[in-house]
Amino acid sequence: MQSVVSPSETAERFRSLQAQLRDRWKTVELFDSSDADIVVVPSLSLDQRELLKIEGFHHYEERLLFSLIRLRNPRTRLVYITSQPLHPSVIDYYLQLLPGIPFSHARDRLLLLSTYDSSFSPLSQKVLERPRLMERIRQAVNHDRSYMICFNSTAAERELSVHLGIPLYALDPDLLQWGTKSGSRQIFAEEAIPHPDGSPVVWSAADLAIAAAELWERQPGLQRMVIKLNEGFSGEGNALLDLRHIQEFSPGVASHAERVKMLSKQFELLSFEARNETWERFSSRIPELGAIAEAFIEGEVKRSPSVQGRITPMGEVEILSTHDQILGGPSGQIYLGCKFPADESYRLRLQELGMRIGKNLAEKGVMERFGVDFVTVHQPDQPGKPEWDVQAIEINLRKGGTTHPFMTLKFLTNGRYDLSSGMFYSQQGRAKYYIATDNLQKERYRGLLPNDLMDIIAQHQLHFDTSTETGTVFHLMGCLSEFGKLGLTSIGNSPQQAEAIYNRLVKALDEETRPVTEETRPSLVCPFSMGW
């Protein structure tokens, strides 16, 4: 039977455990490669109703399977916990990626555990409800060298860390506000980081209409604005409000009260990024999650890059990578995938802004992963202005869609990220590039089992080749059968090679799933048409 621990005592024990990480920390590289017992709890501890907007989200527990590549260190042991058991072929696939390590040796150092619970509760909560499972985890690790990693840190992960007696390498959930839309905007303001005009967080639809009206009054020429749930995920909590057809209510034409009234009506006509979303459902979340109104950045040539970093237990900030994100949805706000590295025209600028934001977060006590999303607009031939206008959009304090592809590349090649160029180099000094997605999804892929995918990989030689360090690494394989959805990272020695590897993979999957008697009917247009 579990003992009852007060919230204040839990918080104190949690901080004490995290202090152990500071004692063990030497350098970034040594921490990544040191002998350790790592407990992976890939719980998506986010608002479950928001997660329901993402098809197959319960399979996203597989996104941290790149952690298995850490078993290339012959003295590392790993415990990986999931809601439902993982298919054996998926595990075999990752272990066979390990160069120079016998399969059986790596498998002996991996303990797979499952709650056998397919409910919508976050995985961390499911583990907390199973004392015997927690005891098995405790007994499986050496507490002098163990730590826990997760997808995102909430009160559930903090409580689990305390119950297991294992330090969590993630931020204290008391600091989660800095990863919300409004918290991000506050940090951007503190650091004088360029960002679009917007409102403070509000907690009712009525206050949102007032905030939107005030934003319009500050920006009379505004054409569109974005309405965002303060704790939305992957752009699925965003909606677009078009002002262009209600110009008779613009500042200088209508009164403030008239403008507020009209905007309240326009909320019913919002263009939602999430499929099948309605204002009734969206507005019901505002009292729980909060919402903001923000100016929509217009531009003929517009991109959505991001920078990733982490903060060590010692408070040091490290920039890990930059990407050009590939977005979809009605107005291009839903994350589909990414290309590494970001365009050379602005990637060093992203690094500089990311470092400033990271230092601010470190001063606030944040630890581990952070990412910052931007919008860049091309503005050529404008004297005195840079080629690209860079505006910060939001901070994510979790492992995002760009985390697993980069860490997969890092662990597979044992290479290094070069801050002076924003490039990644293998141990042989080769520059590496990749395309990654969580959303290669077509109706015709439905029904493919993990073993079927392995057959296709072998038949068309689509696997990652450790000798050339090129090819494709797959994830989200559990999504294929039910949703026709697959994640992957296609790695090459040039942008063109990475894109060619990706295209060859899609062609092979299409050929292997082509109906005999009808035309191909993909449910999602391939998102990777943006040039490097």
N, C-alpha and C positions, 0 to 999 in steps of 0.2 A: 504494500500500500504506500502511495506517495505521501510524503509529508507536505503540509501546507506551508508555503513560504509567502510572506507579505511582499507587496510590490516594492517597497523600499529596500527590503533585504535582498530581493532578486536583483535589483539594480546595483546594489553594492557588490554582490557576489560576481555579477557580470563584469563590472569594472575591474575587479580583482583578477578574474580570469584573463581579461584582455591585457592586463599588465604583464602576464606571463609571455605574451607575444613580443613585447618590447624587450624582455630579457633575452629572448632567443634570437632576435633579429640581428643580423650582422650587416649584410648588404642585400640589395634586391636580388642579384643573381644567385647568391648563396642560399637565400630563402627559397627561391624557386627550385633549386636543384638539391637541397639538403635532404638528408634522411628524415622521413616523417611518416606518421600515421594520419592520413587525411580522411575525414568523415565528410562526405558530400551529401547535402540535403537540398536537392534542386527544387525546393518548394516555390511555387508561384504564389507568394503570400500577398496577393493584390485583391482588389475588390472583385469578388467572384462574378457579379453581374456584368462588370465591364469585361472580364475575361471571356465571358460567353459570346462576345462579339467576334472572337477569334476562333476560326474553325480548327478543331483538334487541339485546343490549348492544353488539354491534359497530357498530351504527348510531349509538350515542351519541357517536361522533366528530363528528356533525353538530350537537351541542348548542352548540358554540362558534361556529357560523356567524353568530351575532349580531355577531361581530367584523367581518364584512364591512361593517356599517353604519358603521364607522370610515372607510370610503372616502368618506364625505361630505366629509371634509377633502381638498381637491383635491391636496394635496402628500403625502398618506399613501400608502404602498405596502404591500401585504400578500401574504405567502406562506402558503398554507393547505395542509397536508399531511394526507392520509388513507391508510388501508390500501388501500382500493379507490376507483376514480374515482367522483366524485359525478355524479349525473344533471344534465345541462345545465339542465333546467327548474328545478332546485332553486337553482342559482346565479343564473339569470336572475331568479327570484322575489325573492331578497334584494337584488340590485342595483337592481331596479325600485322598491324601497322608499325609495331615496335621494332626498330632495327637492332640487331645484335642481341636480342633477349629471347631465349626459348619461350615458346608459347606457354608451356606448362609452368615455367617458373613465374611468369607474370600472373597466370591464373591462380596460382596458389597464394599470391599476395593480394588477391581481390576478393572481398566479401560482398556479395549482393544480397540485399535485404529488401523486403516488400511488406507493406501494410495490408495488402490484399483488400484494398478499399478503393472503389471507383467513384465514391461520392465527390461532390464539388468542394468539400473542405480542403484547405491548403494542406499539403503534405506534412508540414511541421506540426500542425494541429493533430493530424492523424497519429503521428509518432508519439506525441505527448499523451494521447489517450491509450497508449499501449505500454504499460510499465515493463512487461517482460521483454518487449522489443528493445526498450531503452537499456535494460540491464544487459542484453546481449551486445549492444553497441559498446557499452562501458567495458565489458570484459574483452572485447575484441581489440582494444587499442592500448598502447603504452601512453599513459597520461603525461609522461615527462616529455613527449615529443609529438603530441597530437594537436590538431586544430581542426576546426569545422569551417566549411565554406558553404555558401548558399547563393541562390539567385538574387534575393533581396532580403533585407533585414527588417523585421518587425518585432513586436512584442512576443510573438510566438517563437521566433528564432532565438531571441534573448532568453526566454524561459527554457527552451530546449537546451541551450548551451549550459545554463545553470544546473539543470537536472542531470545532464550527462557529465558535468564537471570538465567540459572541453571548451577551450577558448574559441570564440567565433571571430574569424578574420573578416569583419564587416563593420559598418558603422553602428553606433548605438542608436536604436530606433527613436530615442528622444530627439534625434537630429533630423528626422525624416522630412521635416518642413522645408529643408533646403533643397529637396528634390521635387517639390511641387512647382506648379507654374508660377504662383505668386512668390514663393521663396526664391526661385531662380531669378525673377525680375528684381528682387531686392538686392541679391548679390551682384547682378549686372550693374545696378545703380551705384552700389558701394565702390565697385572697381572701375567705374566709368567705361564699362564695356558697351559698345553700340548695340542697341536693341530696340525693337519697335515700340511705339507708344501703346499704352494699355492701362487697364484699370486695376485697382486692388481687388483682392478676393471678396466676393459677395456670397450671401447664403440664401437668397430668394430670387425668384424670377422678376419680382417687382424691382428689387435693387439692381438686378442685372440690366434692366431696361434703362434705369437712371445712369448706370455706369457707362452703358453703350452710348447714350445721348451725350454725356459729358466728353467721351472720347471723340465723338463726331464734332463736337463744338471746338475742341482743341485742334482738330484736324479737318477743317471744313472741306478740303479737297478729297477726303477719303472716299474711295470707291467701294471697298469691301472691308469687313472686319471678321475676325475669327472668334467664335464663342467656344471657350474651352472649359471642360471640367477640370478643376484644379488638380485632381489626381488621376487624370486620364492616362491611358496606356497605349503606346505604339501609334498615336494619332487617332485611335478609335473613339476617343472622347471629344473630338473636335467637330465643329460645324461652321459653315460659311454663311455669313449674313451679307446679302447683296444690297447696297445702298443706291445703286445706279438708277433704279426705276422708282425711287421715292424721293427724288431730288426736291420736290415741292415741300418737303419737311426738313430740308437742309438748314444749317445755321444761316441766319440772316434772312430767311424766307418765312419759317414757321417759329412759333414760340417753343421754349424748352418743354413746356407741358405737352404741347401737341406732338413734339418729336418723341417724347417718352411714350406717349399713348400709341403712336404709329409703330415704334420699334417693338413694343409688346405684342402687337398684332403680327409683325413680321417674324417673330420667333416661331410661329406656327408653320412658316414657309422655309425654315432653315434647310440648307443642303447639308445633310449629315454625311460624315465620312464612313461611319459604320453602316453596313448593309441592314436594311429593315428597321433602322432606328426611327423613333418618332419623338416629337416635342414632348408629348405626354410622359414618355419614359425618361427622356433626357432631363426634363425639368424636375422630375421626382427625385433625381440624384443630387440636385443642387444643395438642398439643406444638409445632405450627408457629406458630400465631397467638396462643395464650394465651386465657384465658377469665376472666370474672368472674361473680359472683352479685350481684344488686342487688334491693333491695326494689321491688315493683311498686306504683305509686301508684294507690290506689283513689279513686273519686269518681263521684258521679252525673252531674255536669256537668263534663266534663274536656276540655281542648283541648291542642293541641301547637304552640305558637308557636315562632318562632325569630328571632334577630337576626343580621344579616350586617354584617361590617365588613372593613376592610383596614388593613394596616400599611404605611406608605410606606417607601421605602429610607432615609429619614431617621429612622425609628422613630416617626413620628407615627401616632396611631390615628384612624381615621375611621369613624363608623357610617354604613352605607349604607342599611339598610332593616330593617324588621321584617315578618314574615308570620305568618298563621295557617296552619299546615301541615294538609293533608288526608291522613289516613293510612288504610290498609286492612290487609288480612291478618286472620288468625284473632283476634288480640287488638289490632288497630289499631296496629301498630308499623312498617308498611311505608309509605314515602313514596309518595304518589300525585300530589300537587299542592299548590298553595298559593293563598292569597288575600292581596292587598296592599291596604292596610296591615293590620297586626295590630289587634285590638280596642283601642279607645281606653282601655279600663279598665286595660290593663297595658302598652301599647306603650312608654310612656316609662320604665317600670320595666325593660323588656327592654333599652332603650338604655343605661340606667345600669349594669346588670349587664354588658352587652356591652362597655362602655368599660373597666370594671375588669378584665375578662378579657383584653381586647385589650392593655391596658398591661402586664399580666403576661407575655403572649406576646411583646410587643415587647422587654421586658427580657431575655427568654430568647433574643432574636435572630431571632424569627419575622418573616417579611416576606410581604406581599400578603394574599390572601383568608383570612378565617376566618368560621365560622358557629357559633352555639351553639343547640342545641335545648333546649327546655324542656317541662315539663308544667305546666299551670295547672289548679287545681281550684277551682270556685266554692264559696265558703263565706259565703253571705249571713247577715246578722243574727247575726254573732258579734262581740260587743263587744270592742274592742281589737285586732281582726284586720282585715287588708285584705280587700276583696271577693273577691280571687283570691289563692290560695296559689301562688307561683311557685317551681318547683324546676328547677334545671339538670340536664340529662341527659348531654349530650356536646358536645364541640368537634369540628368538622370543619375540617381544614386543607387545603381544596381548593375548587374551584368546584363547588358543590352544585346541587341541583335548583331552588333559588331564585335562583341567580346569573344564568342566561341570561334569565329573564323581566324581572328588574329592569334589567339592562344593556340589553336590547332597548328597554324604555321610555325609559331615560335617553338612549340614542343617537338614537332616533327623534324625541324631542321636544326634546332639548337642554335639558331642564328641570333642576330642582334638588330635592334632598331637604332638608326643613326639620326640623332637630333639635328645635325648640321644640314642634312639633306631631306629629312623626313622619309627616308627610304629604309627598307629592311633588307639585310644581307645575310645569306647563308654562311655557314662556316667556310665554304670555299670562296666566299667573296662575291657570289652571284646575287644581283638584285632580284627580289621576288615580288610578284604581283598576283592578285587574285580577284575573282568575282565570287560573291557569296550571296545566298538567299535562304530564307525560311519558307519561301512561297512559290516553288516550282509546282504548280497545281493545275491539273487538267482532269476533266471528267473521265477520260479514257484510262487514266492511271489507277482508278479505283479498282480494288480487288487484287492488286499486286501485293503479295506477301513478302516479308523480308527475304525468304529464300529465293523468290522469283527475282528480286532485285540483285541478289548475289549472282544468280545465273547470268543476268544481263550484263553485269559488271565484268564477269569473266569472259563471256562470249565476245564482247566488244572491246576488251582490254581498257576499261575505264578507271581502273584502280589507280591509287596514288603510287607512283614508282619511287621508292626510297633512294634509288641510285641516282636518278636525275632530279629528285625532289620536285617533280611536276605531276599533275594529274588531279583527280577529284577525290575529296573526302566527303562522305555523306553523313547526314544526321537527320533526325525526325523520321527515321525509317518506319516507326510505328504508326505514322499518320497515313501511310500509303493506302492500305487496304480500305479503310473507311472513308477517307477524305480525298484520295488521289493527290496527296500533298507530300512534298519531299523537301528537305533542306540539304544544301551542299556548299562546298567551297572548292572552286576550280583554281588551282595554283599553277602559274607559269613563270618563265624567265623573262617575259616581256608582256606588256598589256595585250598585244595581239595574240600571243600564245595562250594566255589565260582565257581570253574570249573564245578562241578557237576550240579549246578544251571544253568549255561550257557548251558551245553550240553543238559539238560532236556528241556530247552526252545527251542533250535534248533530242537530237536527231535519232540516236539509238533508242531512247525510250519511246519515241513516237513510232519508230518502225516496229518495235517489239509489241506495241499495244494497238497497232493499226487494225481497225475492224475490217473484216474480210469483204463485207458487202456494202459499206457506206463510207462517206467522206469523213475525214478527220474533223472533229468538232471540239477544239480546246475550250475550256471554261474560263481560262485566264490568258490574255495575250502575254507573251514573253516580255518581262519588264526591262530586259537588258539591252536597250537600243541606244542608250546614251553613249556618246563617244568619250574616249579618255581625254 
